[in-house]
Amino acid sequence: MPDTERMEQIGMAATRLWQAMPRSIQYVSDSANLVLTFNTSDQRIFLRLTSARDRTMEQIEAELDFLSYLHKGGVRVSLPVHSVNGRMVEIIRIENESLLACAFREAVGEQFIFGADEANEQEFRLRGQTLGRMHSLARDYLPPPGKRRFRWDEDDLLCHTERYLPRSEIVVWTEYNQLMDWLRDRPESNASFGLIHGDFGPTNYRRQDGQLTIFDFDDSCYHWFAYDLAITIYPHGWRREVKTLADSLLAGYAEQIKDALPTRENLTAFCRLRQLYMFLSYAKRWGLTNLSDEQQRWFAQKRENIARGYNLPI
């Protein structure tokens, strides 16, 4: 749980800047970003606070511009809420730390829970349709002057990997080197490379009336579109029905994008990349020493998965 005094200061800022009802402010999570929720007089708001060490003001403004662009193109997204100062991003200073704060409307609907086969297939087809629409729009997106999201090879985890991964992690380093060589040789055409969501899973969308409302674009970056597809299928790679789920995902995607569809081989490689990325994310968050038993088991399982390899059935 977060520091109480720090939370109180942030709560006061939320009350002042977004007219939060003080007793409604609640802690949600604190991983890559600190997230709170609160009520105003007419709606529920989610407040995301990002350290200025992790993102620049220009990067966040670029993220919000992309959100607006997708919304105008017919994609349901959780839109930002202006502060009382008319800003979409506010700087909240607490002690020696600067936090970039954005408030978003609540995404209304249900969170996906894995269930019956038919419902799962429908859900993955809808995910494919939604990603296809997003990527179709992203092909023509131009960021505002001076505001740009980062590229995949500018990501801290992939360009400063040695800070988080000791050389003793031979299996993980071998996978890293193979995948980086593969990515650097891939062409970056407008049809297959552009701005993606970067974390498209069930925790970051809600379903209502047969449509998805997407939120949390904090990992949005310039990448191959196939990586978004890999992110959403990757956690299900060990399920007996993974082929059917992948087929449904790609069928929905093909309804929106007719060309540059990823091959199953390429999708498998991007799933390997996602597996590696998750290992690095938690290595940065937890470190690799003084771990709890649960954390040690998590890393041991991921090392085993990396060594075994990842394969999507054809």
Secondary structure by P-SEA (a helix, b strand, c coil): cccaaaaaaaaaaaaaacccccccccccccccbbbbbbccccbbbbbbbbbcccccaaaaaaaaaaaaaaaaacccccccccccccccbbbbbccccccbbbbbccccccccccccaaaaaaaaaaaaaaaaaaaaaaaaccccccbbbbccccccccccccccccccaaaaaaaaaaaaaaaaacccccccccccccccccccccccccbbbbccccccccccaaaaaaaaacccccccaaaaaaaaaaaaaaaccccccccaaaaaaaaaaaaaaaaaaaaaacccccccaaaaaaaaaaaaaaaacccccc
